[in-house]
Amino acid sequence: MPKPEGYNRIDLPGHEYTYLADTFPYMFEHSVHAEISADTSWLHEPYWINIYYPGIDASINISYKPVYQNADTLYGLLNDAFKLTSKHLIKAYAIDESILKTPNGKTAIVAELEGEVPSQFQFFITDSVHHFLRGALYFNTATKNDSLAPSIAYVKKDIIHLLNTLEWKHSGDYFYSQ
């Protein structure tokens, strides 16, 4: 008798963190088990990075935009963030958005997506004046999300740690061009 298909065994390392290189307008702690690389997509911009987990073939894509103390710019960035998340409604059977208050007083919006979606966890955080940071988790596999659940939970914990340790650098430390 053939045996039913099983789940792959996933051995995940413990959570250990290190600081991001000091070359960005933001700073946070990220997993020592992940590799940081510049975003090389066709639409990348300065300070966009990928946090790649080679052991589970997953990436957190981080995009950063300056706000320029402009309410219209902020509104556009917020609108884009919600639109990018809502694009997953085709396959998602639930999107649970919540507000995360960090220990250092920042507020982030996190969205957990359920179903066979390409991105299971997304977030954004802003100071509303100078900085806007958005992130999305992607797995580079066709494996169903129920099988990925331990890996999703593992990276989600790292993302929450990233948000809890996020610090903005002063806008005067960087040259922003419009």
Rosetta constraint file for C-alpha pairs under 8 A:
AtomPair CA 7 CA 147 HARMONIC 6.21 0.50
AtomPair CA 8 CA 147 HARMONIC 7.51 0.50
AtomPair CA 10 CA 150 HARMONIC 7.71 0.50
AtomPair CA 10 CA 151 HARMONIC 7.73 0.50
AtomPair CA 12 CA 151 HARMONIC 7.60 0.50
AtomPair CA 12 CA 154 HARMONIC 7.69 0.50
AtomPair CA 13 CA 33 HARMONIC 7.83 0.50
AtomPair CA 15 CA 31 HARMONIC 6.75 0.50
AtomPair CA 15 CA 158 HARMONIC 7.50 0.50
AtomPair CA 16 CA 31 HARMONIC 5.64 0.50
AtomPair CA 16 CA 32 HARMONIC 5.79 0.50
AtomPair CA 16 CA 33 HARMONIC 7.63 0.50
AtomPair CA 17 CA 29 HARMONIC 5.70 0.50
AtomPair CA 17 CA 30 HARMONIC 5.16 0.50
AtomPair CA 17 CA 31 HARMONIC 4.46 0.50
AtomPair CA 17 CA 32 HARMONIC 5.22 0.50
AtomPair CA 18 CA 29 HARMONIC 5.14 0.50
AtomPair CA 18 CA 30 HARMONIC 5.59 0.50
AtomPair CA 18 CA 31 HARMONIC 6.38 0.50
AtomPair CA 18 CA 32 HARMONIC 5.93 0.50
AtomPair CA 19 CA 27 HARMONIC 7.13 0.50
AtomPair CA 19 CA 28 HARMONIC 5.79 0.50
AtomPair CA 19 CA 29 HARMONIC 4.32 0.50
AtomPair CA 19 CA 30 HARMONIC 6.24 0.50
AtomPair CA 20 CA 27 HARMONIC 5.97 0.50
AtomPair CA 20 CA 28 HARMONIC 5.82 0.50
AtomPair CA 20 CA 29 HARMONIC 6.00 0.50
AtomPair CA 20 CA 30 HARMONIC 6.67 0.50
AtomPair CA 21 CA 27 HARMONIC 7.72 0.50
AtomPair CA 22 CA 27 HARMONIC 7.11 0.50
AtomPair CA 24 CA 47 HARMONIC 6.10 0.50
AtomPair CA 25 CA 47 HARMONIC 7.67 0.50
AtomPair CA 25 CA 168 HARMONIC 6.20 0.50
AtomPair CA 25 CA 169 HARMONIC 5.07 0.50
AtomPair CA 25 CA 170 HARMONIC 7.48 0.50
AtomPair CA 25 CA 171 HARMONIC 7.51 0.50
AtomPair CA 25 CA 173 HARMONIC 7.65 0.50
AtomPair CA 25 CA 174 HARMONIC 6.79 0.50
AtomPair CA 26 CA 166 HARMONIC 6.93 0.50
AtomPair CA 26 CA 167 HARMONIC 5.72 0.50
AtomPair CA 26 CA 168 HARMONIC 4.53 0.50
AtomPair CA 26 CA 169 HARMONIC 5.54 0.50
AtomPair CA 27 CA 165 HARMONIC 7.78 0.50
AtomPair CA 27 CA 166 HARMONIC 5.58 0.50
AtomPair CA 27 CA 167 HARMONIC 5.14 0.50
AtomPair CA 27 CA 168 HARMONIC 6.39 0.50
AtomPair CA 27 CA 169 HARMONIC 7.44 0.50
AtomPair CA 28 CA 162 HARMONIC 5.57 0.50
AtomPair CA 28 CA 163 HARMONIC 7.38 0.50
AtomPair CA 28 CA 165 HARMONIC 5.12 0.50
AtomPair CA 28 CA 166 HARMONIC 4.38 0.50
AtomPair CA 28 CA 167 HARMONIC 6.31 0.50
AtomPair CA 29 CA 161 HARMONIC 7.15 0.50
AtomPair CA 29 CA 162 HARMONIC 5.46 0.50
AtomPair CA 29 CA 165 HARMONIC 6.01 0.50
AtomPair CA 29 CA 166 HARMONIC 7.34 0.50
AtomPair CA 30 CA 34 HARMONIC 7.50 0.50
AtomPair CA 30 CA 158 HARMONIC 6.86 0.50
AtomPair CA 30 CA 161 HARMONIC 7.60 0.50
AtomPair CA 30 CA 162 HARMONIC 5.93 0.50
AtomPair CA 31 CA 158 HARMONIC 6.60 0.50
AtomPair CA 33 CA 53 HARMONIC 6.55 0.50
AtomPair CA 34 CA 51 HARMONIC 6.03 0.50
AtomPair CA 34 CA 52 HARMONIC 5.22 0.50
AtomPair CA 34 CA 53 HARMONIC 4.56 0.50
AtomPair CA 34 CA 54 HARMONIC 6.90 0.50
AtomPair CA 35 CA 50 HARMONIC 7.95 0.50
AtomPair CA 35 CA 51 HARMONIC 5.63 0.50
AtomPair CA 35 CA 52 HARMONIC 5.02 0.50
AtomPair CA 35 CA 53 HARMONIC 6.49 0.50
AtomPair CA 35 CA 54 HARMONIC 7.70 0.50
AtomPair CA 36 CA 49 HARMONIC 6.80 0.50
AtomPair CA 36 CA 50 HARMONIC 5.81 0.50
AtomPair CA 36 CA 51 HARMONIC 4.78 0.50
AtomPair CA 36 CA 52 HARMONIC 6.37 0.50
AtomPair CA 37 CA 49 HARMONIC 5.64 0.50
AtomPair CA 37 CA 50 HARMONIC 5.35 0.50
AtomPair CA 37 CA 51 HARMONIC 6.69 0.50
AtomPair CA 37 CA 52 HARMONIC 7.75 0.50
AtomPair CA 38 CA 47 HARMONIC 7.58 0.50
AtomPair CA 38 CA 48 HARMONIC 6.24 0.50
AtomPair CA 38 CA 49 HARMONIC 4.46 0.50
AtomPair CA 38 CA 50 HARMONIC 6.17 0.50
AtomPair CA 39 CA 44 HARMONIC 5.93 0.50
AtomPair CA 39 CA 45 HARMONIC 7.89 0.50
AtomPair CA 39 CA 48 HARMONIC 5.45 0.50
AtomPair CA 39 CA 49 HARMONIC 4.71 0.50
AtomPair CA 39 CA 50 HARMONIC 5.77 0.50
AtomPair CA 39 CA 61 HARMONIC 7.81 0.50
AtomPair CA 40 CA 44 HARMONIC 6.16 0.50
AtomPair CA 44 CA 48 HARMONIC 6.42 0.50
AtomPair CA 45 CA 63 HARMONIC 7.81 0.50
AtomPair CA 45 CA 64 HARMONIC 7.91 0.50
AtomPair CA 46 CA 64 HARMONIC 7.70 0.50
AtomPair CA 47 CA 63 HARMONIC 7.06 0.50
AtomPair CA 47 CA 64 HARMONIC 6.01 0.50
AtomPair CA 48 CA 61 HARMONIC 7.72 0.50
AtomPair CA 48 CA 62 HARMONIC 5.57 0.50
AtomPair CA 48 CA 63 HARMONIC 4.52 0.50
AtomPair CA 48 CA 64 HARMONIC 5.76 0.50
AtomPair CA 49 CA 61 HARMONIC 6.22 0.50
AtomPair CA 49 CA 62 HARMONIC 5.21 0.50
AtomPair CA 49 CA 63 HARMONIC 6.68 0.50
AtomPair CA 50 CA 59 HARMONIC 6.22 0.50
AtomPair CA 50 CA 60 HARMONIC 5.67 0.50
AtomPair CA 50 CA 61 HARMONIC 4.62 0.50
AtomPair CA 50 CA 62 HARMONIC 5.93 0.50
AtomPair CA 51 CA 59 HARMONIC 5.37 0.50
AtomPair CA 51 CA 60 HARMONIC 5.01 0.50
AtomPair CA 51 CA 61 HARMONIC 6.49 0.50
AtomPair CA 51 CA 62 HARMONIC 7.68 0.50
AtomPair CA 52 CA 57 HARMONIC 7.17 0.50
AtomPair CA 52 CA 58 HARMONIC 5.85 0.50
AtomPair CA 52 CA 59 HARMONIC 4.34 0.50
AtomPair CA 52 CA 60 HARMONIC 6.54 0.50
AtomPair CA 53 CA 57 HARMONIC 5.57 0.50
AtomPair CA 53 CA 58 HARMONIC 5.18 0.50
AtomPair CA 53 CA 59 HARMONIC 6.08 0.50
AtomPair CA 54 CA 58 HARMONIC 6.88 0.50
AtomPair CA 56 CA 139 HARMONIC 7.80 0.50
AtomPair CA 56 CA 151 HARMONIC 7.09 0.50
AtomPair CA 57 CA 139 HARMONIC 6.05 0.50
AtomPair CA 57 CA 140 HARMONIC 5.71 0.50
AtomPair CA 57 CA 141 HARMONIC 7.47 0.50
AtomPair CA 58 CA 137 HARMONIC 7.19 0.50
AtomPair CA 58 CA 138 HARMONIC 5.60 0.50
AtomPair CA 58 CA 139 HARMONIC 4.19 0.50
AtomPair CA 58 CA 140 HARMONIC 5.89 0.50
AtomPair CA 59 CA 137 HARMONIC 5.75 0.50
AtomPair CA 59 CA 138 HARMONIC 5.28 0.50
AtomPair CA 59 CA 139 HARMONIC 6.37 0.50
AtomPair CA 59 CA 140 HARMONIC 7.91 0.50
AtomPair CA 60 CA 135 HARMONIC 6.29 0.50
AtomPair CA 60 CA 136 HARMONIC 5.40 0.50
AtomPair CA 60 CA 137 HARMONIC 4.42 0.50
AtomPair CA 60 CA 138 HARMONIC 6.32 0.50
AtomPair CA 61 CA 135 HARMONIC 5.37 0.50
AtomPair CA 61 CA 136 HARMONIC 5.33 0.50
AtomPair CA 61 CA 137 HARMONIC 6.47 0.50
AtomPair CA 61 CA 138 HARMONIC 7.69 0.50
AtomPair CA 62 CA 133 HARMONIC 6.99 0.50
AtomPair CA 62 CA 134 HARMONIC 5.73 0.50
AtomPair CA 62 CA 135 HARMONIC 4.44 0.50
AtomPair CA 62 CA 136 HARMONIC 6.87 0.50
AtomPair CA 63 CA 133 HARMONIC 5.80 0.50
AtomPair CA 63 CA 134 HARMONIC 5.26 0.50
AtomPair CA 63 CA 135 HARMONIC 6.30 0.50
AtomPair CA 64 CA 131 HARMONIC 7.44 0.50
AtomPair CA 64 CA 132 HARMONIC 5.73 0.50
AtomPair CA 64 CA 133 HARMONIC 4.52 0.50
AtomPair CA 64 CA 134 HARMONIC 6.42 0.50
AtomPair CA 65 CA 131 HARMONIC 6.32 0.50
AtomPair CA 65 CA 132 HARMONIC 5.25 0.50
AtomPair CA 65 CA 133 HARMONIC 6.55 0.50
AtomPair CA 66 CA 130 HARMONIC 5.52 0.50
AtomPair CA 66 CA 131 HARMONIC 4.88 0.50
AtomPair CA 66 CA 132 HARMONIC 6.09 0.50
AtomPair CA 66 CA 176 HARMONIC 7.18 0.50
AtomPair CA 67 CA 71 HARMONIC 7.96 0.50
AtomPair CA 67 CA 73 HARMONIC 5.86 0.50
AtomPair CA 67 CA 74 HARMONIC 5.80 0.50
AtomPair CA 67 CA 128 HARMONIC 7.07 0.50
AtomPair CA 67 CA 129 HARMONIC 5.78 0.50
AtomPair CA 67 CA 130 HARMONIC 4.71 0.50
AtomPair CA 67 CA 131 HARMONIC 5.50 0.50
AtomPair CA 67 CA 132 HARMONIC 6.55 0.50
AtomPair CA 68 CA 73 HARMONIC 7.47 0.50
AtomPair CA 68 CA 129 HARMONIC 6.57 0.50
AtomPair CA 68 CA 130 HARMONIC 5.56 0.50
AtomPair CA 68 CA 176 HARMONIC 7.87 0.50
AtomPair CA 69 CA 128 HARMONIC 7.51 0.50
AtomPair CA 69 CA 129 HARMONIC 4.49 0.50
AtomPair CA 69 CA 130 HARMONIC 5.85 0.50
AtomPair CA 70 CA 74 HARMONIC 6.38 0.50
AtomPair CA 70 CA 129 HARMONIC 7.08 0.50
AtomPair CA 71 CA 75 HARMONIC 6.04 0.50
AtomPair CA 72 CA 76 HARMONIC 6.12 0.50
AtomPair CA 73 CA 77 HARMONIC 6.25 0.50
AtomPair CA 74 CA 78 HARMONIC 6.15 0.50
AtomPair CA 74 CA 128 HARMONIC 6.57 0.50
AtomPair CA 74 CA 129 HARMONIC 7.90 0.50
AtomPair CA 74 CA 132 HARMONIC 7.93 0.50
AtomPair CA 75 CA 79 HARMONIC 6.04 0.50
AtomPair CA 76 CA 80 HARMONIC 6.09 0.50
AtomPair CA 77 CA 81 HARMONIC 6.17 0.50
AtomPair CA 77 CA 132 HARMONIC 7.64 0.50
AtomPair CA 78 CA 82 HARMONIC 6.38 0.50
AtomPair CA 79 CA 83 HARMONIC 6.15 0.50
AtomPair CA 80 CA 84 HARMONIC 6.03 0.50
AtomPair CA 81 CA 85 HARMONIC 6.43 0.50
AtomPair CA 81 CA 124 HARMONIC 7.35 0.50
AtomPair CA 81 CA 134 HARMONIC 7.32 0.50
AtomPair CA 82 CA 86 HARMONIC 6.12 0.50
AtomPair CA 83 CA 87 HARMONIC 6.21 0.50
AtomPair CA 84 CA 88 HARMONIC 7.61 0.50
AtomPair CA 85 CA 89 HARMONIC 7.92 0.50
AtomPair CA 85 CA 111 HARMONIC 7.71 0.50
AtomPair CA 85 CA 122 HARMONIC 7.25 0.50
AtomPair CA 88 CA 92 HARMONIC 5.79 0.50
AtomPair CA 88 CA 113 HARMONIC 8.00 0.50
AtomPair CA 88 CA 117 HARMONIC 6.39 0.50
AtomPair CA 88 CA 118 HARMONIC 7.82 0.50
AtomPair CA 88 CA 119 HARMONIC 7.91 0.50
AtomPair CA 89 CA 93 HARMONIC 7.10 0.50
AtomPair CA 89 CA 94 HARMONIC 7.85 0.50
AtomPair CA 89 CA 95 HARMONIC 7.88 0.50
AtomPair CA 91 CA 115 HARMONIC 6.29 0.50
AtomPair CA 91 CA 116 HARMONIC 6.01 0.50
AtomPair CA 91 CA 117 HARMONIC 5.68 0.50
AtomPair CA 92 CA 113 HARMONIC 6.26 0.50
AtomPair CA 92 CA 114 HARMONIC 5.46 0.50
AtomPair CA 92 CA 115 HARMONIC 4.67 0.50
AtomPair CA 92 CA 116 HARMONIC 6.49 0.50
AtomPair CA 92 CA 117 HARMONIC 5.88 0.50
AtomPair CA 93 CA 113 HARMONIC 7.82 0.50
AtomPair CA 93 CA 114 HARMONIC 5.84 0.50
AtomPair CA 93 CA 115 HARMONIC 5.52 0.50
AtomPair CA 94 CA 113 HARMONIC 5.89 0.50
AtomPair CA 94 CA 114 HARMONIC 5.13 0.50
AtomPair CA 94 CA 115 HARMONIC 7.14 0.50
AtomPair CA 95 CA 111 HARMONIC 6.32 0.50
AtomPair CA 95 CA 112 HARMONIC 5.67 0.50
AtomPair CA 95 CA 113 HARMONIC 4.54 0.50
AtomPair CA 95 CA 114 HARMONIC 6.33 0.50
AtomPair CA 96 CA 111 HARMONIC 5.44 0.50
AtomPair CA 96 CA 112 HARMONIC 5.12 0.50
AtomPair CA 96 CA 113 HARMONIC 6.44 0.50
AtomPair CA 97 CA 109 HARMONIC 6.85 0.50
AtomPair CA 97 CA 110 HARMONIC 5.59 0.50
AtomPair CA 97 CA 111 HARMONIC 4.25 0.50
AtomPair CA 97 CA 112 HARMONIC 6.44 0.50
AtomPair CA 98 CA 109 HARMONIC 5.80 0.50
AtomPair CA 98 CA 110 HARMONIC 5.46 0.50
AtomPair CA 98 CA 111 HARMONIC 6.47 0.50
AtomPair CA 99 CA 107 HARMONIC 6.74 0.50
AtomPair CA 99 CA 108 HARMONIC 5.79 0.50
AtomPair CA 99 CA 109 HARMONIC 4.75 0.50
AtomPair CA 99 CA 110 HARMONIC 6.34 0.50
AtomPair CA 100 CA 107 HARMONIC 5.66 0.50
AtomPair CA 100 CA 108 HARMONIC 5.05 0.50
AtomPair CA 100 CA 109 HARMONIC 6.13 0.50
AtomPair CA 100 CA 110 HARMONIC 6.97 0.50
AtomPair CA 101 CA 105 HARMONIC 6.40 0.50
AtomPair CA 101 CA 106 HARMONIC 5.85 0.50
AtomPair CA 101 CA 107 HARMONIC 4.70 0.50
AtomPair CA 101 CA 108 HARMONIC 6.53 0.50
AtomPair CA 102 CA 106 HARMONIC 5.19 0.50
AtomPair CA 102 CA 107 HARMONIC 6.25 0.50
AtomPair CA 102 CA 108 HARMONIC 7.74 0.50
AtomPair CA 102 CA 163 HARMONIC 7.01 0.50
AtomPair CA 102 CA 164 HARMONIC 4.97 0.50
AtomPair CA 103 CA 164 HARMONIC 6.30 0.50
AtomPair CA 104 CA 164 HARMONIC 7.27 0.50
AtomPair CA 104 CA 165 HARMONIC 7.94 0.50
AtomPair CA 106 CA 125 HARMONIC 7.82 0.50
AtomPair CA 106 CA 127 HARMONIC 7.68 0.50
AtomPair CA 107 CA 125 HARMONIC 6.44 0.50
AtomPair CA 107 CA 126 HARMONIC 7.64 0.50
AtomPair CA 108 CA 123 HARMONIC 6.87 0.50
AtomPair CA 108 CA 124 HARMONIC 5.73 0.50
AtomPair CA 108 CA 125 HARMONIC 4.48 0.50
AtomPair CA 108 CA 126 HARMONIC 7.38 0.50
AtomPair CA 108 CA 163 HARMONIC 7.50 0.50
AtomPair CA 109 CA 123 HARMONIC 5.49 0.50
AtomPair CA 109 CA 124 HARMONIC 5.51 0.50
AtomPair CA 109 CA 125 HARMONIC 6.49 0.50
AtomPair CA 110 CA 121 HARMONIC 7.31 0.50
AtomPair CA 110 CA 122 HARMONIC 5.78 0.50
AtomPair CA 110 CA 123 HARMONIC 4.23 0.50
AtomPair CA 110 CA 124 HARMONIC 6.70 0.50
AtomPair CA 111 CA 121 HARMONIC 5.73 0.50
AtomPair CA 111 CA 122 HARMONIC 5.13 0.50
AtomPair CA 111 CA 123 HARMONIC 6.02 0.50
AtomPair CA 112 CA 120 HARMONIC 5.90 0.50
AtomPair CA 112 CA 121 HARMONIC 4.69 0.50
AtomPair CA 112 CA 122 HARMONIC 6.62 0.50
AtomPair CA 113 CA 117 HARMONIC 7.14 0.50
AtomPair CA 113 CA 119 HARMONIC 7.22 0.50
AtomPair CA 113 CA 120 HARMONIC 4.82 0.50
AtomPair CA 113 CA 121 HARMONIC 6.03 0.50
AtomPair CA 114 CA 120 HARMONIC 6.66 0.50
AtomPair CA 115 CA 145 HARMONIC 7.12 0.50
AtomPair CA 116 CA 144 HARMONIC 6.59 0.50
AtomPair CA 116 CA 145 HARMONIC 6.08 0.50
AtomPair CA 117 CA 145 HARMONIC 7.93 0.50
AtomPair CA 118 CA 138 HARMONIC 6.12 0.50
AtomPair CA 118 CA 139 HARMONIC 7.17 0.50
AtomPair CA 119 CA 136 HARMONIC 6.38 0.50
AtomPair CA 119 CA 137 HARMONIC 5.35 0.50
AtomPair CA 119 CA 138 HARMONIC 4.90 0.50
AtomPair CA 119 CA 139 HARMONIC 7.44 0.50
AtomPair CA 120 CA 136 HARMONIC 7.82 0.50
AtomPair CA 120 CA 137 HARMONIC 6.19 0.50
AtomPair CA 120 CA 138 HARMONIC 7.00 0.50
AtomPair CA 120 CA 152 HARMONIC 7.44 0.50
AtomPair CA 121 CA 136 HARMONIC 5.91 0.50
AtomPair CA 121 CA 137 HARMONIC 5.40 0.50
AtomPair CA 121 CA 156 HARMONIC 7.26 0.50
AtomPair CA 122 CA 134 HARMONIC 7.63 0.50
AtomPair CA 122 CA 135 HARMONIC 5.61 0.50
AtomPair CA 122 CA 136 HARMONIC 4.27 0.50
AtomPair CA 122 CA 137 HARMONIC 6.30 0.50
AtomPair CA 123 CA 134 HARMONIC 5.72 0.50
AtomPair CA 123 CA 135 HARMONIC 5.30 0.50
AtomPair CA 123 CA 136 HARMONIC 6.51 0.50
AtomPair CA 124 CA 132 HARMONIC 7.31 0.50
AtomPair CA 124 CA 133 HARMONIC 5.54 0.50
AtomPair CA 124 CA 134 HARMONIC 4.15 0.50
AtomPair CA 124 CA 135 HARMONIC 6.23 0.50
AtomPair CA 125 CA 132 HARMONIC 6.00 0.50
AtomPair CA 125 CA 133 HARMONIC 5.42 0.50
AtomPair CA 125 CA 134 HARMONIC 6.54 0.50
AtomPair CA 126 CA 130 HARMONIC 7.90 0.50
AtomPair CA 126 CA 131 HARMONIC 5.45 0.50
AtomPair CA 126 CA 132 HARMONIC 4.38 0.50
AtomPair CA 126 CA 133 HARMONIC 6.26 0.50
AtomPair CA 127 CA 131 HARMONIC 5.71 0.50
AtomPair CA 127 CA 132 HARMONIC 6.95 0.50
AtomPair CA 128 CA 132 HARMONIC 7.36 0.50
AtomPair CA 130 CA 171 HARMONIC 6.39 0.50
AtomPair CA 131 CA 168 HARMONIC 7.33 0.50
AtomPair CA 143 CA 147 HARMONIC 6.71 0.50
AtomPair CA 143 CA 148 HARMONIC 7.03 0.50
AtomPair CA 144 CA 148 HARMONIC 6.58 0.50
AtomPair CA 145 CA 149 HARMONIC 6.05 0.50
AtomPair CA 148 CA 152 HARMONIC 6.00 0.50
AtomPair CA 149 CA 153 HARMONIC 6.11 0.50
AtomPair CA 150 CA 154 HARMONIC 6.15 0.50
AtomPair CA 151 CA 155 HARMONIC 6.24 0.50
AtomPair CA 152 CA 156 HARMONIC 5.93 0.50
AtomPair CA 153 CA 157 HARMONIC 6.27 0.50
AtomPair CA 154 CA 158 HARMONIC 6.72 0.50
AtomPair CA 155 CA 159 HARMONIC 6.19 0.50
AtomPair CA 156 CA 160 HARMONIC 6.22 0.50
AtomPair CA 157 CA 161 HARMONIC 6.26 0.50
AtomPair CA 158 CA 162 HARMONIC 6.10 0.50
AtomPair CA 159 CA 163 HARMONIC 6.22 0.50
AtomPair CA 160 CA 164 HARMONIC 6.09 0.50
AtomPair CA 161 CA 165 HARMONIC 6.17 0.50
AtomPair CA 162 CA 166 HARMONIC 6.00 0.50
AtomPair CA 169 CA 173 HARMONIC 6.78 0.50
AtomPair CA 170 CA 174 HARMONIC 7.61 0.50
AtomPair CA 171 CA 175 HARMONIC 7.61 0.50
AtomPair CA 171 CA 176 HARMONIC 7.95 0.50
